[in-house]
Amino acid sequence: MNIIYNIHYLRKLWYNFDVFYMGKNNIVNIHTEFITLGQFLKFVDLIFNGGQAKIYLQENDVYVDGVIEKRRGRKLFNNTKIKIKDKEYIIKYEVKKD
């Protein structure tokens, strides 16, 4: 259990963003200007590595701001809305506190 927690903690540090859950919507706070759709899919545990992003996007409908997106390199900025199956996520930019 402790090892799993450490892996998730290190991964959050590596990608420099954290996930917080609020009601039905998932708020993803990022500390950089943007993240890519592939990074997002990996962080929310829909894929295990970056190579799976292309396949996942081909086989599943992922909506970014209401439009189906198939590009894993699509940049997700502040207030971007992502819908995957029955879950909705919102990207929020948050200045990193030192």
NORMOGI-V411269 format. One record per residue. N is the residue number from 1. RES is the residue in one small letter. SS is DSSP state (hx for helix, st for strand, lp for the rest). PHI is phi in degrees with one decimal (999 if undefined). OMEGA is omega in whole degrees, 0 to 359 (* if undefined). Layout:
N:RES:SS:PHI:OMEGA / N:RES:SS:PHI:OMEGA
//
This chain:
1:m:lp:999:181 / 2:n:hx:-64.0:180 / 3:i:hx:-65.8:179 / 4:i:hx:-61.0:179 / 5:y:hx:-59.8:181 / 6:n:hx:-64.3:179 / 7:i:hx:-64.2:179 / 8:h:hx:-64.2:179 / 9:y:hx:-63.4:179 / 10:l:hx:-65.3:179 / 11:r:hx:-65.3:177 / 12:k:hx:-63.7:177 / 13:l:hx:-66.3:182 / 14:w:hx:-62.6:181 / 15:y:hx:-83.5:174 / 16:n:lp:66.5:172 / 17:f:st:-148.3:185 / 18:d:st:-126.9:178 / 19:v:st:-110.9:173 / 20:f:st:-125.5:181 / 21:y:st:-105.0:179 / 22:m:st:-131.9:179 / 23:g:lp:61.0:182 / 24:k:lp:-80.0:181 / 25:n:st:-89.9:176 / 26:n:st:-100.4:179 / 27:i:st:-97.4:178 / 28:v:st:-106.7:179 / 29:n:st:-90.7:178 / 30:i:st:-111.9:181 / 31:h:lp:-112.6:175 / 32:t:lp:-122.3:183 / 33:e:lp:-62.7:180 / 34:f:lp:-156.3:168 / 35:i:st:-130.5:178 / 36:t:st:-89.7:180 / 37:l:hx:-62.7:177 / 38:g:hx:-62.0:177 / 39:q:hx:-63.4:180 / 40:f:hx:-61.7:180 / 41:l:hx:-60.0:179 / 42:k:hx:-68.4:183 / 43:f:hx:-68.0:180 / 44:v:lp:-86.0:173 / 45:d:lp:61.4:173 / 46:l:lp:-88.8:175 / 47:i:lp:-134.4:182 / 48:f:lp:-102.7:177 / 49:n:lp:-146.1:185 / 50:g:lp:-61.9:180 / 51:g:lp:-66.3:180 / 52:q:hx:-80.9:184 / 53:a:hx:-61.2:182 / 54:k:hx:-61.5:180 / 55:i:hx:-65.9:180 / 56:y:hx:-60.1:181 / 57:l:hx:-68.5:178 / 58:q:hx:-72.6:186 / 59:e:hx:-92.4:184 / 60:n:lp:-128.5:176 / 61:d:lp:-87.5:177 / 62:v:st:-117.5:182 / 63:y:st:-100.6:175 / 64:v:st:-115.6:185 / 65:d:lp:52.5:175 / 66:g:lp:84.6:182 / 67:v:st:-118.3:178 / 68:i:st:-63.5:182 / 69:e:lp:-119.3:180 / 70:k:lp:-116.4:182 / 71:r:lp:-95.3:180 / 72:r:lp:-72.5:180 / 73:g:lp:-90.0:180 / 74:r:lp:-57.2:181 / 75:k:st:-82.3:179 / 76:l:st:-108.7:183 / 77:f:lp:-103.4:178 / 78:n:lp:-55.7:178 / 79:n:lp:67.3:174 / 80:t:lp:-74.0:179 / 81:k:st:-108.2:180 / 82:i:st:-121.0:177 / 83:k:st:-122.2:179 / 84:i:st:-130.1:185 / 85:k:lp:53.6:182 / 86:d:lp:-103.6:181 / 87:k:st:-107.7:176 / 88:e:st:-119.0:180 / 89:y:st:-126.0:176 / 90:i:st:-129.2:178 / 91:i:st:-87.7:177 / 92:k:st:-126.4:177 / 93:y:st:-83.1:180 / 94:e:lp:-133.5:180 / 95:v:lp:-65.7:182 / 96:k:lp:-73.9:178 / 97:k:lp:-90.1:181 / 98:d:lp:-79.5:*
//
